[in-house]
Amino acid sequence: MRNWLHTLSLSLLAAASLPASAVYVNPRGTGQVLLFPYYTVNAQQQTMFSVVNTTDRSKLVEVSFRESYNGRVVLRFDVVLSPHDTWTVTTFDRDDQEERGAAIGLRDNSCTVPDIDVWTGNIGGAPFQQLLPFDYTGDAQDGGPTTNDRMREGYFHVVERGELIGDLATAATQRRCSAFQDLRAIAASSRVTPPTGGLRGSFAVVNVGQGTLLGGNATAIEALSTTPLVSATLEPAAYDALAAVNAGGEAVRAQTFVNGKLLELTFPPNRAVDAISAVLMTDSLFADVSREASLGSNTEWVITAPTKRFHTDAARAKTQLAPFTNSFNTTHPAASCSNFSTTLYDRQGRAITLSSDPQGTPPPGALPQFALCHATDVVSFGPAFGSNGSPVLGAKVGTHIGNPTPAAETGALTLALGVNGEARSYLPAGSTGPGLRGLPVIGFEALKYINGNVTPGVLANYTLARPLNSSATCTNAVGVATACP
């Protein structure tokens, strides 16, 4: 424990001293960007989010909900955060729709753009807004599903556009929301200064009926941009703040720890978004799994690639395909798959083989079983997804791993990401620094226990969520693992 704390303290001190112009993941949990790995409204669940402005300055932030298949946007709007403001939102099931979708509901008076007066409606005194399929239907079709079901799970991110000054800062505190409705005029008025960070976020997937809650903290990224992320010419809905890395148009630096070394990588302007992918690059993921019949336990991992759309959405790509190997809906229908390999050891240290399902004639459109094929995947350790989805989260998008030999109920698992035969996927080096092996992902482990041995009629469900552990590896120019410089 002492060694772990010592290592962590050194990492925190080093991160705190990073130059403001280099993109990095802040282990202290605050930043200009907050990446939330998952939302869902499946299986009678709601997902609650909280975004806190920890500073004494008013901020304009972009909120973007993205569906799980291809990361297409299903809702984008802006929120005005006054000093030390907390903004909360909940995703919930729109089961009164003819074709079920999802919506967000507010019990919060922070200003939004567009104003809540034009939102879909009101439930129990709280405004709500439906998630919308406009970005994957009609002329925007990408080969994935076009039904409202596609919006029922995905991920969510918040990006600080800048700080508000003068009369806009006063309006934020006074909740005079009419002052913020013309963002293009605000951008032209120079009343937005560069973002400075200080946002933190948390989430919780809640099933009220079962009495369960699975939650955690958002991944915080600092130093996305040193210029305001607002536009006097673009409609707000057409502006993607996460893609506007270092909006000044110069080379972008990223800093990340690999094997105890603090690395600095530089990317040219045409690969600016690779700076975000670089700080998320993961060679392998580590966590525990449990599927014990006597305890009624099941384990799932949520694995999200927040920047995958920049690489694999052929219609919207911002950079090269790597570290991914195929674009969405090309090699695989309605998917872009990257294989992984598994290493499992039980509590006695015995190696366990996890084999794929018995081979037969795969159904049309079947995806590789041992692969991450979407922007957000839920990997379940147990039976294949049923009609109600995965056992813990009710997920419909993802895969499962089972068939342990010898039989094992618990163990320590490693997923090696981006496995291509003998080779591995990698993010090519930029102007300076090495390449990085694996995939750019975040995620968490979700465990659920159902205790059937208590007094009849007593609710006995227990859940636990914790971040996935990970490793990173440097590569040379052709993707071969090498010592970091």
Sequence and secondary structure as in RCSB ss.txt:
>XXXX:A:sequence
MRNWLHTLSLSLLAAASLPASAVYVNPRGTGQVLLFPYYTVNAQQQTMFSVVNTTDRSKLVEVSFRESYNGRVVL
RFDVVLSPHDTWTVTTFDRDDQEERGAAIGLRDNSCTVPDIDVWTGNIGGAPFQQLLPFDYTGDAQDGGPTTNDR
MREGYFHVVERGELIGDLATAATQRRCSAFQDLRAIAASSRVTPPTGGLRGSFAVVNVGQGTLLGGNATAIEALS
TTPLVSATLEPAAYDALAAVNAGGEAVRAQTFVNGKLLELTFPPNRAVDAISAVLMTDSLFADVSREASLGSNTE
WVITAPTKRFHTDAARAKTQLAPFTNSFNTTHPAASCSNFSTTLYDRQGRAITLSSDPQGTPPPGALPQFALCHA
TDVVSFGPAFGSNGSPVLGAKVGTHIGNPTPAAETGALTLALGVNGEARSYLPAGSTGPGLRGLPVIGFEALKYI
NGNVTPGVLANYTLARPLNSSATCTNAVGVATACP
>XXXX:A:secstr
 HHHHHHHHHHHHHHHTS TTEEEE TTS BSEEEEEEEE  TT EEEEEEEE SSS EEEEEEEEETTT  EEE
EEEEEE TT EEEEEEEEETTSSS EEEEEE   S EES GGGSSEEETTEEEEE   TTTSGGG  SS  SGGG
GSEEEEEEEEEEEE THHHHHHHHT GGGGS HHHHHHTT EE     EEEEEEEEETTTTEEEEEE EEEE S 
SS    SSS GGG  GGG TTTT S EEEEEEETTEEEEEEE GGGTTHHHHHHHEESEEEEEEE  TTTTEEEE
EEEE TTHHHHH TTT  S STTSSS TTTSBTTB  EEEEEEEE TT  EEEE         TT   SSEE SS
EEEEEESS  BTTBSTTT  SSEEEE  EES  SEEEEEEEESEETTEE EE   SBS EEESEE EEEEEEEEE
 TTS TT   EEEEEEE EEE  EE TTS B    
